[in-house]
Amino acid sequence: MDKILEAVVMSSYPNNVKQGLVRRVIEAAKQPMDSEQCWSMLELSTKLYLTGDTKYKREIGKEVLEVYGHYHPEEFEEFFNVRFLLSLLQEGYGPLGKRSHYVLDYIQLGLQFVLESPSASSIFSLLRIEVLRKVCERPSPKQCAKISKLLTQHPQCIPIGKHQLLFCQQLIRCIGHFQCASDGEEDIMEFLEQVNKVSGLLQRIWRTQTSAILPSLKELFTIISSTEEQETPSNALASVVQFVPLELMDGVIRNLTNDDSITDVQMMTAIGRMIDWVSWPLGKNIDKWIIALLKGLAAVKKFSILIEVTLSKIEKVFSKLLYPIVREGALSVLQYMLLSFQHSHEAFHLLLPHIPRLVASLKKEDSNSATSSLEQLAELIHCMFFRFSGFPDLYEPVLEAVKSLPVPNEDRIKHLLGQNAWTSQKNELASFYPRLASKSETGKIGLINLGNTCYMNSIIQSLFMASDFRHSVLNLTEGNSQPLMTKLQWLFAFLEHSQ
């Protein structure tokens, strides 16, 4: 019968004719049959499934395997043995060195027919070792997804004990090497699906073994904080973080930010790569983890890291607002970065050239997501205008772009600025940021030159040094009749009391 089937499949007959003949062979297979004939058919179906050069041949191989697994279980169990599976996994199938891409699919297909057999426990033990070996070899996203599919359907094959933690860590290492092979939409969607299958397996393991979560996260941090890797770890690692319970966040962040063994360079590298994760689509809670780590660094006064990372990444975060699928998370991160960066206008001013174009794009999009983001962005911009008010010429194009959007009241602005500042003591930042040097020994401070204001600055500072004039200005009662004097009074107050 195997010779007949092989001749039919390899013939040049039309597929509908072949299909009719194959159906007869399959129907005949449901009848009692001697072991030798069963083995011959199982060998042929295995050959078709693993080495077939067309989808049609693989489908025939699959059908034959299923019918023999169902109607001839004893022969199937004898055929589908541990030694055969070990050979498939380690040596491949067919010509020497030839590795079929479908070995894992084949094993998953066959497992369903031996789950209750005496050999099942031996097969599970073998697969627990082999899947760990496989992930240590850094398989492609496609092969990793097949491993995950196999283990999700047959959790008995997931490594146990100390091997389970090692498996989780190596799986995270695999994800760190994932790259999408093409920019085509179909390929990207397939890649995302593969990543979700792999990270979904981690979630399944963590649900039953919560003790594996923290060591897995430590492995993740080791990967993203490494300064020795030639290639940047894949943004697909963002898919891992979304499955970590949020109740663990505070403890994890506290441990990281207080760990003296982590250098500032490593921490800066890690948080920079995490911020890049805002571009990962469909991720949940990624922005929460990024913001939590930024807040954790502020709590331990790692201001140099925060300043460096904000200035290097804020434009990239801002650019992600163009894409609806990642907009919400990107906006959350942008809000925290801007509202916390209150010691200098530098971060906000990096965005000024990009704001009008983004606002125009969001207005043109005309979606609920775009409308909501525009309102939040406008509120954020007005907070920055309030905090850094001395640049009217620079702000004019931005003001024009957002003039039709709601303006928050002063109380709302003060609330946002007060809620998000890294520190209320600006002089704590002085050693990390050159422009924030504290007062000189004279107790006096000056004005920053904005490029063409040095002559005016020198005049204002000279007037401030004239004691009688300074006291007269500071003692003026507030009124709308002398707006210029009111502005000068504010400026003198800053020169008198700020750092």
Secondary structure by P-SEA (a helix, b strand, c coil): caaaaaaaaaccccaaaaaaaaaaaaaaaaccccaaaaaaaaaaaaaaaaccccaaaaaaaaaaaaaaaaccaaaaaaaacaaaaaaaacccccccccccccaaaaaaaaccccccccaaaaaaaaaaaaaaaaaaacccaaaaaaaaaaaaacccccccaaaaaaaaaaaaaaaaacccccccaaaaaaaaaaaaaaaaaaaaaaaacccaaaaaaaaaaaaaacccccccccccaaaaaaaccccaaaaaaaaaaacccccaaaaaaaaaaaaaccccccccaaaaaaaaaaaaaaaacaaaaaaaaaaacaaaaaaacccccaaaaaaaaaaaaaaaccccaaaaaaacccaaaaaaaaaaaccaaaaaaaaaaaaaaaaaaaacccccccaaaaaaaacccccccaaaaaaaaaaccccccccccccccccccccccccbbbbbbcccaaaaaaaaaaaaaaaaaaaaaaacccccccaaaaaaaaaaaaaaccc
